């Protein structure tokens, strides 16, 4: 019996780690702050694990996880109901439904971005990643790169444009297949 439990645990970890970025993005679209989204995502992970035996192996884990995340966000909103910065649950429900509907396209965009990001030379890729870390001060990243702040912003703009064009080409190639 321990072997079955271990297999199930591994199945869960594979499914969760594969779909965690999409579930995190889904929660992030519904919750106003990154810290609150992280808290909600932790709760989602716990529920996913405790209810994993109810999940059908042939099912869509991402859709199942986003459904659970939607209920966790609504619960979080109810708990935060007195806070003026939270959205009404009806609005969150509309956003959640819309997010789930657009999730396949968003995942294709994330996959295309990852593909394009891997094509960027490693030194530039590291610099891009540093520029988008939480609590990063651009003037520090610019100084470490040997560029002025203005020059660094221009470089960032060119890199974003290059990535956008690459993503668009990848997605256009996908639609031709």
Protein Blocks (a to p, Z undefined) as FASTA:
>chain_A
ZZmmmmmmmmmmmmmmmmmmmmmmmmmmmpmbfklmmmmmmmmmmmmmmmmmmpcfkbcf
klmmmmmmmmmmmmmmmmmmmpmkbccfklmmmmmmmmmmmmmmmmmmmmmmmmmmmmpc
fklmmmmmmmmgghiafklmmmmnopafklmmmmmmmmmmmmmmmmmmmmmmmmmZZ
